[in-house]
């Protein structure tokens, strides 16, 4: 079993990229939970930090604690319902950037491997033919000395999907403390996975909204 130690970044602010009467868009830092867990120490998270400023803030989707990048929150129940339906029905467009261990041979491809919880090692996930459908498209952006920068576009939103699919590809994400060994963990100061782009329809106007954040690795 993995032991989760939580040390959220001590930033007095959140990087708010956009706000109106219906939505708030932020660039979440690595190391900050999206929403609180059961333990008191996990109360400090993106959601509660926003609620200190805007008490009506509602969680719509999540990023892993170690994953950074663009998130959208709702400011009303109507906006929440509209946005969550888009995420559930895959009517939005998400793009991630990751730095992988080693040099990926193929320039692009698709990983179609079902995933399920690894009951012997919670909260880890694993490839399992009896699991839920999971599809990820990848494309090489840059080959470095001993790593590869890729864009990742998930069709599905399974827990740890991108981490496990990269592991299955034989190129674990650098800095991954769940699926990497000691060398991978210490190769970078953080998990090199970033939600770089998010597109969705505004819950009131239906206007297409597109937000981009550059990866810091």
N, C-alpha and C positions, 0 to 999 in steps of 0.2 A: 504494500500500500504506500502511495506517495504521501509525504507529509507536507502540507501546504503552510508555508511561512509567509505572512503578509506584511510587507513593508511599503505602503503606498508612497508615491513621491510627495514630498512636503512642499507642494506648490500652493500659494495662496489664491490661485486663480485657475480657471479652466479656459482653454483656447476655444472661445465661442466664435464660430465662423459665420453664423447667420441666426437671426431671430426675428420672428413676427408673432402675430397673435395665435398662430396654430402650431408652429414647430420651432425647435431649437436644434441647430447643427453644431457639433463640437468636433475637435480633433483630440481624441483621447490619448493621453500619454501611456506608454508601456509601464506596467506595474500597478495600474489603478483598476480595480474591479468596476464592471459596468453597473452592477447593482449589489446591494448588501447580501451577505450570507447569514447564517444563523448565529455565528460567533460575534460577540460585541466588537471585536477588533476589526471586523469587516464592514462596520457601519459606514466608514469613510470610503466613499466610492463616487463614481461620476454622477449617479442619480442623486445621492444625498447632497453633494456639493452644488448641483444645479438647484435642488429644492431649497437650499438656503437663500438663493437669490430669487427663484421663481417657484413658490410652494406647490403650484399646480402641475409641475413637470411629471410626465408619465413615461416609463420605460417602454420602448417599442421593440428593440432587438438588443442583442448582446455581442460584445467582442470578448474573447478570452482576456484574462487579466494581463497577460504578458504581451498581447497584441495591441498595437497602437493604431490610430487612424480615425476615419470619419464615422460618426454615429449621428443618428437623428432621434430626437425625443419629441413627444407630443405635449401640447399644453391644454388639451381638452379631451374628453371621452370620445367625441365625434372624430377628432383628428387621430386619436389612438386607433380607433376601429378602422379607419380608412387606411392608415399606414400599415397596420398589422396585416390587413387583407392583402396588400401589395406584396409584403414579404412572404406570406403563406402561399400566395399564388404565383410567386416568382415574376411579378410584374415590375420589379426594380432591377437595376443592373449594378453589380458589385465587382470590383476589381482589386486584387491584393498584389503586393510586391513582396517577394521573399528572397533571401540569400541562402542558397543550398550548399551543403558540403560537397566538394568535388566538382568535376566538370561533366555536365549533362551532355550526352552525345547527340540526342535528337533536338532539333530546333523548336519543335512544337509537338503537341500530342494531347490525347485525352485519356484520363484514368477513370475507368468504370469499375469500381470495386465496392461491394456493399460493406457497411460498417455496423458493428455492434459493440456494446459495452464489454470490456474485459473484466469479467466478474471476479477474477482472481487478483486483479490489480487496479481497483478503482482509484481515481476516476478515469483511468486510461481507456481508450477505445482500440479496436482491432479489426482487421479485415475478416469478415465472416460471411460465408455464402448464405447463411440464414438471416443475415442482418438486413438493414434498410438500404435501399438504393442510394448510391452516392457517386456523383459525377463531377470531375474537375478538369477543366481545360488549362493547359499551360503553354507558355511561349518563352523562349530564351531572350532576354534583353541584353545580357552582357556576360561573357566568360572572363573571369578574372584568373589570377595566378593559381588558386586552388579552390575556387568557389564559382558558383553560377548565380547570376541575378535573373529571376524569372517573374513574369506576371502570371497570376492564377485567377481563373474565373470559375467559381463554383456554380453549378446548376442547382445543386441541393445545398442544404444548410445543416449537415450533421455535426454533432459535437466533435471537435478536433479533426474535422474532415481534411483540411489542408495539411495538417501535421502528419496524419497517418498516411495519406496518399503520397506525400513526398517520401516518407519512410519506406513505403511499398515500392516506390520508384528506385530506391537505393541511394537517395540523396536527402538525408534528413536536414531540416532547417537548422541553421547555425544558431547556437544559444538555446536550443530546446532542452529544458530541464525535465521534460516528461519522457521524450522518446529518444534523446541522445545520450551518449556516454559522457564520461568526464571530459574528454577532449572536445566534444561538441559543445558541452555546457560552457567551457572556459574559452572557447574560440572567439566569442563575442560577449560584450557586457550585458546583452539583452537578447530576447528572442527576435530574430530578424524576420518578422512577419508584420506587415503594415497594410491596413485597409486604405488604399490610396484613392479610391474613387467610388462614389455612391450616387446613383441616379434614381429618382423617384418622382411621382406626380404629387403636386401640392394638394393636400386634403380639401382645401376650399376652392382654389381656382382651377385645379387639374393641370396647371402649368408644369412642364417638365423642369425639375430642379436637378442640377448637376454640381457636385462638390468634389474638389480634388485636393489632396495633401501629399506633398513629396515625402518619400521615405528617407529616414535619416541614416541609411547605411548603404 
